[in-house]
Amino acid sequence: MATTALTTGPQTPGAVPGSGLTDGPAPRRRRREDRTFQTTGDIIVFILLCLGAITMLLPLAWMVSTALKAPENVFQVPPQWIPDPFRWDNFVRIWDAGPLLTGIRNSVIVSVTVIVIGTITSSYAAYGFAKMRIPGKNGIFLFLLAGVMIPFPALMIPTFMLFSKIGWVDTLLPLIVPGLFGNLMMVFFLRQYLLSVPDSLIEAAIIDGATHPQIFWRIVLPLIRPAIAAQVILWFMGVWNDYLGPIIYLNSENVHTLQLVIANFNATYAVQTDFPLIMAASLVALLPVLIVFLVFQRQIIESIALTGSKG
């Protein structure tokens, strides 16, 4: 009877029934310490990320601030973050200071043409390297990737001489035509993305009588759409902001891209650089990229999260 009373009597909080054992205050204290440690770690990581974000946003904030200042206040000490007075007329002067509309038109022509056609060719090439049975395709793919390792300065003079011989210098063609054949980094990224798509899906479509173009448009394209969207955004940013290519091939003002027009503001006001004017024009040039990124940022995150994990 005494034994029964001991085992069935009142149990202390945290006791294991019928064992006579309790977890005691020490394990509970450790759990509380673990939760506290996790919370503290999350707070520290959040603070560090906020500091990093602020550091990266400072140049953009300074550009906006400078675009709204008078020229004599740009290098004021201590720095004037909030303009006094606000000079909104800087955004009016940029349209008279140079052929800004012509630059925007030329940049749109180059960017849209290259991105639309180049994306189609890059996607087809990635599909071919990933899913089609082509003899030696891996060797060809490695050979193409080796081309990425060649620095562009080593190719500037030969390509300039080539385009000069065929009469393309001082036209938009040197900026458009090479991009129509695709982007090697985009091909590589989409190929890696497609490797995670089951081969059985493609083989079943072939057995049903579908051709490769039909398979690409009806099956493959919907699967890789997030990856294509992400690469299109990154490629658009590169083409829109390109300065080296236009400065090599373009001479006349009527073919200048937006980046060259902004750069010429500095040459036009060589006696005293009008930084507010340049910053205002740079903000106008930034807007298309910023809008495209904000609209499609979900596709960028989704493509990175799903790359290599689809099955």
C-alpha positions in Angstrom: 0.0 0.0 0.0 2.9 2.3 0.8 4.4 1.7 -2.7 1.1 2.5 -4.3 0.7 5.8 -2.5 4.1 6.9 -3.6 3.5 6.2 -7.2 0.0 7.6 -7.5 0.2 10.5 -5.2 0.3 14.2 -6.3 2.9 14.8 -9.0 5.1 17.9 -9.1 4.8 20.1 -12.1 6.9 18.8 -15.0 7.0 15.2 -13.7 6.8 12.2 -15.9 3.8 10.2 -14.8 4.6 6.9 -13.1 8.3 7.4 -13.3 8.9 9.4 -10.2 11.1 11.8 -12.3 10.7 15.5 -13.0 12.3 17.7 -15.6 12.9 20.2 -12.8 13.6 23.9 -13.1 17.0 23.5 -15.0 15.6 22.3 -18.4 12.9 25.0 -18.3 15.5 27.6 -17.5 17.6 26.4 -20.5 14.6 26.6 -22.8 14.0 30.1 -21.7 17.7 31.0 -22.2 17.6 29.4 -25.7 14.5 31.5 -26.6 16.1 34.6 -25.3 19.3 33.9 -27.2 17.3 33.4 -30.5 15.4 36.6 -29.9 18.6 38.5 -29.2 20.3 37.0 -32.3 17.3 38.0 -34.5 17.5 41.5 -33.2 21.2 41.8 -33.9 20.8 40.4 -37.4 17.9 42.8 -38.1 20.0 45.8 -36.9 23.0 44.7 -39.1 20.7 44.3 -42.1 19.2 47.7 -41.5 22.6 49.3 -41.3 23.6 47.6 -44.5 20.4 48.8 -46.3 21.0 52.4 -45.1 24.6 52.3 -46.3 23.5 51.1 -49.7 20.7 53.7 -49.9 23.0 56.7 -48.9 24.3 57.3 -52.5 20.7 57.3 -53.9 19.6 59.7 -51.1 22.6 62.0 -51.9 21.8 61.9 -55.6 18.2 63.0 -54.9 19.4 65.7 -52.5 21.9 67.0 -55.0 19.3 67.1 -57.8 17.2 69.5 -55.7 20.1 71.9 -54.7 21.6 75.0 -56.1 25.1 74.4 -57.6 26.8 76.5 -54.8 25.3 74.2 -52.1 26.5 70.9 -53.5 29.9 71.0 -51.6 28.7 72.9 -48.6 30.3 71.9 -45.3 28.8 70.4 -43.2 26.9 68.5 -46.0 23.3 69.8 -46.6 21.1 66.7 -46.9 17.9 68.6 -47.0 18.1 71.2 -49.8 17.4 74.8 -48.8 15.9 76.1 -51.0 14.5 73.2 -53.1 15.4 73.8 -56.8 12.7 71.9 -58.7 13.6 73.8 -61.8 16.6 71.5 -62.2 14.2 68.9 -63.6 13.0 71.4 -66.1 16.5 72.5 -67.2 17.6 69.0 -68.2 15.2 69.0 -71.2 16.9 72.2 -72.6 20.5 71.4 -71.7 20.8 68.5 -74.2 18.9 66.1 -76.5 17.5 64.1 -73.6 14.4 62.9 -75.4 16.6 61.7 -78.3 18.8 59.8 -75.8 15.7 58.2 -74.2 14.3 57.2 -77.6 17.6 55.6 -78.7 18.0 53.8 -75.4 14.5 52.4 -75.7 15.1 51.2 -79.2 18.3 49.4 -78.3 17.0 48.0 -75.0 13.6 46.8 -76.2 15.0 45.3 -79.5 17.9 43.5 -77.8 15.8 42.2 -74.8 12.8 40.9 -76.8 14.7 39.1 -79.6 17.7 38.2 -77.5 15.5 36.6 -74.8 13.8 34.4 -77.4 17.1 33.2 -78.8 18.7 32.7 -75.4 15.7 30.7 -74.2 15.8 28.4 -77.3 19.5 27.9 -76.9 19.1 27.0 -73.2 16.4 24.5 -74.1 18.6 23.0 -76.8 21.6 22.6 -74.5 19.5 21.2 -71.6 17.0 18.9 -73.2 17.8 18.2 -76.9 20.0 15.3 -78.0 22.7 17.1 -79.9 26.1 15.4 -80.4 28.9 17.3 -78.6 26.5 19.8 -77.0 28.4 19.9 -73.7 31.6 20.7 -75.5 30.0 23.4 -77.5 28.4 24.8 -74.3 31.8 24.9 -72.5 33.4 26.6 -75.5 30.8 29.3 -75.4 31.3 29.8 -71.7 35.0 30.2 -72.3 34.1 33.3 -74.3 32.8 34.9 -71.2 36.3 34.7 -69.7 37.7 37.0 -72.5 37.7 40.6 -71.2 35.9 43.1 -73.3 38.9 45.5 -73.6 40.7 42.7 -75.6 37.8 42.7 -78.1 37.2 46.4 -78.4 39.6 47.1 -81.3 38.8 44.0 -83.4 35.1 44.6 -83.1 35.4 48.3 -83.8 37.4 47.5 -86.9 34.9 45.0 -88.0 31.9 47.3 -87.6 33.9 50.1 -89.2 34.6 48.0 -92.3 30.9 47.2 -92.8 29.8 50.8 -92.1 28.0 50.3 -88.8 30.0 52.9 -86.8 27.9 55.9 -85.7 24.7 53.8 -85.9 22.8 51.8 -83.3 23.5 48.5 -85.1 26.7 47.6 -83.2 24.7 47.9 -80.0 21.7 45.9 -81.3 22.9 43.1 -83.6 25.2 41.2 -81.2 22.5 41.1 -78.6 20.0 39.6 -81.0 21.9 36.3 -80.8 21.4 36.0 -77.1 23.2 36.5 -73.8 25.6 33.8 -72.6 24.9 34.3 -69.0 21.2 34.1 -69.6 21.7 30.9 -71.6 23.8 29.4 -68.7 21.2 30.4 -66.1 18.2 29.1 -68.0 20.1 25.9 -68.9 20.8 25.2 -65.2 17.2 26.0 -64.4 16.0 23.6 -67.2 18.2 20.7 -65.9 15.8 20.4 -63.0 12.8 19.8 -65.3 12.2 16.0 -65.6 13.3 14.6 -69.0 10.2 12.3 -68.8 8.0 15.3 -69.4 9.8 16.2 -72.7 9.9 12.5 -73.8 6.2 12.1 -73.2 5.4 15.1 -75.3 7.7 13.8 -78.1 5.9 10.4 -78.0 2.6 12.3 -78.3 3.9 13.8 -81.6 4.8 17.3 -80.3 7.7 19.1 -82.1 10.4 20.9 -80.1 9.0 24.4 -80.8 5.6 23.2 -79.5 7.2 21.6 -76.4 9.1 24.8 -75.8 6.1 27.2 -76.0 3.5 25.0 -74.4 5.5 23.1 -71.7 8.9 24.6 -71.1 8.2 28.3 -71.3 5.5 28.3 -68.5 8.0 26.4 -66.3 10.9 28.8 -66.8 8.9 32.0 -66.9 10.2 33.2 -63.4 13.8 32.6 -64.5 13.3 34.4 -67.8 11.7 37.4 -66.0 14.6 37.7 -63.6 17.2 37.5 -66.4 15.3 40.0 -68.5 15.3 42.5 -65.7 19.1 42.1 -65.0 19.8 42.2 -68.8 17.7 45.3 -69.2 19.6 47.0 -66.5 22.9 46.2 -68.2 21.7 47.4 -71.6 20.0 50.5 -70.4 23.0 51.6 -68.3 25.6 50.7 -70.9 28.1 53.5 -71.4 31.2 51.8 -72.8 29.6 50.5 -76.0 27.9 53.7 -77.0 31.0 55.8 -76.4 33.0 53.6 -78.7 30.6 53.4 -81.6 28.4 56.5 -81.5 29.6 60.0 -82.5 26.6 62.0 -83.8 24.1 63.5 -81.3 21.1 62.1 -83.1 22.3 58.5 -82.2 23.5 59.1 -78.7 21.9 57.0 -76.0 20.7 58.4 -72.7 23.9 57.7 -70.9 26.0 59.6 -73.5 23.6 62.5 -73.3 24.1 62.7 -69.5 27.8 62.4 -69.8 27.9 65.3 -72.3 26.3 67.5 -69.7 29.6 67.3 -67.9 31.5 68.3 -71.0 29.1 71.1 -71.8 29.6 72.7 -68.4 33.3 72.0 -68.2 34.1 75.4 -66.5 32.1 74.4 -63.5 30.3 71.1 -63.5 26.6 71.5 -62.9 26.2 68.5 -60.5 22.5 69.2 -59.8 21.7 69.1 -63.5 23.6 65.8 -63.9 22.0 64.3 -60.9 18.5 65.3 -62.1 19.1 63.7 -65.4 20.5 60.6 -63.7 17.3 60.3 -61.7 15.3 60.4 -64.9 17.5 57.7 -66.3 17.1 55.6 -63.2 13.3 55.7 -63.2 12.7 53.0 -65.9 15.1 50.6 -64.2 13.6 51.2 -60.8 10.0 50.8 -62.1 10.9 47.5 -63.9 12.6 46.2 -60.8 9.8 47.1 -58.4 7.2 45.5 -60.7 9.1 42.3 -61.3 11.0 41.8 -58.0 8.8 38.9 -57.1 10.0 37.0 -60.2 13.6 37.6 -59.2 13.1 36.2 -55.7 11.0 33.2 -57.0 13.6 32.3 -59.7 16.4 32.3 -57.2 14.4 30.3 -54.7 13.3 27.7 -57.2 16.5 27.2 -59.2 17.7 23.7 -58.8 14.8 22.7 -56.6 12.1 21.9 -59.2 11.3 18.3 -59.8 
